[in-house]
């Protein structure tokens, strides 16, 4: 199992971050799959804390568990990168988000309705 990035976990992380990870772990221990939505909530906490490494770690955690990050996952992680002034990480996440399958009509699933870019 990959370790949490520095700043996360019991050694020095924020209480909401620790609680979110404990909740995800507890769900799995009880046989409940930690959903994409549950991971997205934890990624949002990392974005609020300007923690790009923590947000990216959660994306990797999702993938290790066989979950496919969605558009919200990527945009939340990119927000964390932006707040942490990590443009390279944000660009890498944007590239990964571009691989999300397209819906009928050619629009990517992660783009908001009405987007014409």
C-alpha positions as CSV (number, residue, x, y, z in Angstrom):
1,X,0.0,0.0,0.0
2,X,1.4,3.4,-0.9
3,X,2.0,5.8,2.0
4,X,0.1,9.0,2.3
5,X,2.1,12.1,1.3
6,X,3.7,14.2,3.9
7,X,1.2,16.4,5.6
8,X,-1.5,13.7,5.6
9,X,-2.1,11.0,8.2
10,X,-1.7,10.9,11.9
11,X,1.8,12.3,12.0
12,X,0.9,15.8,11.2
13,X,-2.1,16.1,8.9
14,X,-5.2,18.1,9.4
15,X,-8.1,16.6,11.4
16,X,-10.5,16.6,8.4
17,X,-8.0,14.8,6.2
18,X,-7.3,12.2,8.9
19,X,-11.0,11.7,9.4
20,X,-11.7,11.4,5.7
21,X,-9.0,8.7,5.3
22,X,-10.2,6.8,8.3
23,X,-13.7,6.9,7.0
24,X,-12.6,5.5,3.6
25,X,-10.6,2.8,5.4
26,X,-13.5,2.0,7.7
27,X,-15.9,1.7,4.8
28,X,-13.6,-0.9,3.2
29,X,-13.1,-2.8,6.5
30,X,-16.9,-3.1,6.8
31,X,-17.2,-4.5,3.3
32,X,-18.6,-1.3,1.8
33,X,-16.7,-0.1,-1.3
34,X,-15.4,3.4,-0.9
35,X,-17.0,5.0,-3.9
36,X,-15.7,7.6,-6.4
37,X,-18.0,10.1,-4.6
38,X,-16.5,9.4,-1.2
39,X,-12.9,9.8,-2.6
40,X,-14.0,13.0,-4.4
41,X,-15.0,14.4,-1.0
42,X,-11.6,13.6,0.4
43,X,-9.9,15.2,-2.7
44,X,-11.9,18.4,-2.1
45,X,-10.6,18.5,1.5
46,X,-7.0,18.3,0.0
47,X,-7.9,21.1,-2.4
48,X,-9.1,23.3,0.4
49,X,-5.8,22.6,2.2
50,X,-3.8,23.5,-1.0
51,X,-2.4,19.9,-0.8
52,X,-1.6,18.8,-4.4
53,X,0.3,15.8,-3.3
54,X,-2.5,14.6,-1.1
55,X,-5.1,15.0,-3.9
56,X,-2.9,13.1,-6.3
57,X,-2.3,10.4,-3.7
58,X,-6.1,10.0,-3.5
59,X,-6.4,9.7,-7.3
60,X,-3.8,6.9,-7.2
61,X,-5.6,5.3,-4.3
62,X,-8.8,5.2,-6.3
63,X,-7.0,3.6,-9.2
64,X,-5.3,1.0,-7.0
65,X,-8.8,0.0,-5.8
66,X,-10.2,-0.3,-9.3
67,X,-12.2,2.9,-9.3
68,X,-12.1,5.2,-12.3
69,X,-11.6,8.9,-11.3
70,X,-14.3,11.0,-12.9
71,X,-14.3,14.6,-14.1
72,X,-15.0,15.9,-10.6
73,X,-12.0,13.9,-9.3
74,X,-9.7,15.5,-11.8
75,X,-11.0,19.0,-11.5
76,X,-10.8,18.9,-7.7
77,X,-7.2,17.6,-7.9
78,X,-6.3,20.3,-10.4
79,X,-7.8,22.8,-8.0
80,X,-5.5,21.5,-5.3
81,X,-2.6,21.9,-7.7
82,X,-3.6,25.4,-8.6
83,X,-3.9,26.4,-5.0
84,X,-0.4,24.9,-4.3
85,X,1.0,26.7,-7.4
86,X,2.0,23.3,-8.9
87,X,1.3,24.0,-12.6
88,X,3.2,21.0,-13.8
89,X,1.1,18.6,-11.7
90,X,-2.1,20.4,-12.9
91,X,-1.0,20.0,-16.5
92,X,-0.3,16.3,-16.0
93,X,-3.8,15.8,-14.4
94,X,-5.4,17.7,-17.3
95,X,-3.7,15.3,-19.7
96,X,-5.0,12.3,-17.8
97,X,-8.5,13.8,-17.7
98,X,-8.4,14.2,-21.5
99,X,-8.4,10.3,-21.6
100,X,-11.9,10.1,-20.0
101,X,-14.2,8.6,-22.6
102,X,-16.5,10.9,-24.5
103,X,-20.2,10.8,-24.5
104,X,-22.3,10.6,-27.6
105,X,-21.9,13.8,-29.5
106,X,-18.2,14.1,-28.7
107,X,-18.4,16.0,-25.4
108,X,-16.1,14.7,-22.6
109,X,-18.0,13.5,-19.6
110,X,-15.9,15.8,-17.3
111,X,-16.7,19.0,-19.1
112,X,-19.6,21.1,-17.7
113,X,-22.8,21.4,-19.8
114,X,-22.7,24.2,-22.3
115,X,-18.9,24.1,-22.6
116,X,-18.0,24.8,-26.2
117,X,-14.2,24.8,-26.1
